[in-house]
């Protein structure tokens, strides 16, 4: 068996076509959707990520407002900027690029963002919403994985889903989203004993550990759906995921490669959440159909 490829690039492209139509509809209603991006310091990887987000905004017709602060900017300065952006009607989404310099309390900064503009989905309100099944903005990476899974046409309900990695931005929200869709969910992490014993039962295997070559074919069930979230740069500068793609694709039924799988979707879902925010403000709760999207805007 050779797995079918889950094509994140193609899905992202088709979503962006629909985004442009939604931007037009918003403009017709007098709203120009806008995303504010805050970068503190000059971490080169963060600069690249911010650049990609600004580019994706331009691609879809979303305005972007880029705020760069010095690496030694005081926490109070970041908080004051967030308060200004919270009050700015031209801004529908606020994103603080992580990691922040160590002298800044990340939680305090994230909690300062108006939950109605928390398009990264990291505010406690949105995280709690995942637990009870009605977050306004699902976090972008697991949200992208959810849509990639949908392209396989396979119903998640009742499946064994195994998530490798338990970070706040990928693994934990991913597990909650799969649970919401009635999968039987196992979460593995660096302290998990005998990882293979868990991964081998997975009908759906999501890997987000940041360890190249972590998942080899012997750890994967025949016919499993495998989504590799990992992004690792090798010494030769190539980018690989956490899954031995060539080996595992001979056992899986579907596989999302790196690159070409989740990566492009993450930024795309950021735009989705920004448009969703603008639409909610207009009182039109549309979007592409996350279960939690009936949630009311918080006054
Ligand atoms: P993280 O370092 O915050 O968390 C990694 C998680 O993996 C932890 O829970 C850790 O316990 C677990 N882990 C580490 N080694 C393990 C092992 N040997 N066995 C089992 N679990 C192990 O990382 P993160 O921010 O969640 O990112 C994970 C990976 O996903 C990274 O490669 C990152 O670059 C990538 N990522 C990709 C996207 C995307 O858009 N495609 C977005 C975010 C993160």
Boltz pocket constraint, residues with backbone or C-beta under 6 A from the ligand:
constraints:
  - pocket:
      binder: B
      contacts: [[A, 141], [A, 164], [A, 165], [A, 166], [A, 167], [A, 168], [A, 169], [A, 170], [A, 171], [A, 188], [A, 189], [A, 190], [A, 191], [A, 192], [A, 195], [A, 207], [A, 208], [A, 209], [A, 210], [A, 211], [A, 214], [A, 228], [A, 229], [A, 230], [A, 231], [A, 232], [A, 262], [A, 263], [A, 264], [A, 266]]
      max_distance: 6.0
